[in-house]
Every structure is written in C-alpha cells, then in structure tokens.
Amino acid sequence: MIRILSILALTLGANISQANVVNALSVHQALLPSFTTQLIYWEVGQKMNHKLSVAGMEGTMATEVKKETEVGFWLFQDLSIAGQQQKVQSLVSKEDGTILEMIVNGQKQTPPEAPEVEILEQKSASIKVPAGTFDCVFAKIKDVSTEETTDLWMNQKLIPINGMLKMITTQQGYEIVAELVSFKK
C-alpha cells in the first residue's frame, strides 16, 4: 500500500533547499519496501502534481512515469521551490520499489537506502486536498534511526504512481508538506 513512498526519500542536508526537499521526499520512497510486497503497476504517462511547503517557502513537484524498461520504470520529478529548480530521474524496480539508478540535475547519484521504519498508526480516513476530497489510508510512520515521523494520506487505487494525497514530515526541525493538486492515470 505505501509502496512508492520510497521513491520520494533521501535525507535532508543542513540547509532547507531544493536538494533538501528532494531528500525528504526520497525518504518517503525508501519506506515503501517495508510496507508491501506487491509489484509496481505503473503506466508510462501517469502524472502527479503536488504543491510543497517547506519552512514557509512554497513550491511545486511534478512527477511522471516516463519510460518502462525490463527491470523497472523511469520516474521523472521536477521540483521548484524558493526560485530553485531540481530535476530527479529515478529507475524504480518493478519488483520491490527500490531505486536502482538515480540522476539529479544530470549527475548520477547513489540511490538512497531504505530506512528501518515502524508503523505507529494506520487507519481509514478521508482528506481534502487541492485535487479534491478522497477516501484514503492514513499512516503515521517513524524512521527508527532518526526518530522523525511522517504522516501520509494515500489512495493507491485512485491516484497513480505512489498514491500520495498528502504528506507531512519534519526533517532537521523543518516541516515539509506536500499536497496533491492534480493527477493523470
């Protein structure tokens, strides 16, 4: 269910910047293998657009499945916050949602490792985001090594890619919020 959260997660650096947002969202992806063993059923052309808020700065994140390969899908993310731009391309395994390859602003990067996480709470919920009101699953997740928690609202049946409707997390004392604005299945 929370499978592709890992696609969005790395770890925050010392300053809140575009790279830090990518890192925080990458932690989201690294969590996925911990929650499910189902395969990834993506289709080329699926898209999600989120609005971001990081320590009071507003931005956007556009995510699209660009290409299918034998082993996975190329997922492209364009992030913009506080006048900074970042492009992230990740080859995501069809089998388990791990990131096999990652390119950030044209530079090959070492993919993030999945953190050890603990599910603190999971329940059915409903949430209103800019894209509408949705029935969903709410999960509160703790990264065991950092003790930081993430609140996630997801609907993987309706919303493509990772199903993320909303995420609230804190990284190095800064709150990061992502909310779904639009999507294309």
Number of C-alpha atoms within 10 A of each C-alpha: 18 24 26 28 28 27 29 26 26 24 22 21 14 9 11 17 20 19 22 21 29 25 20 21 24 25 25 29 28 28 29 26 21 19 15 14 13 13 12 18 10 18 16 14 12 17 21 23 21 24 21 23 19 22 13 12 13 15 20 20 23 19 23 22 23 17 15 16 11 7 12 21 24 22 24 21 24 17 23 20 20 15 10 11 16 18 19 21 24 24 25 26 19 19 14 18 27 26 28 16 16 20 16 17 12 11 10 13 14 11 19 22 17 22 23 13 20 16 14 12 11 14 10 11 13 13 15 13 16 12 14 11 11 17 15 21 21 22 20 18 21 21 17 12 9 12 10 15 19 20 18 23 25 26 19 17 11 14 20 20 26 26 24 24 30 21 22 16 23 17 21 15 9 14 13 22 22 24 22 24 18 17 19 13 13
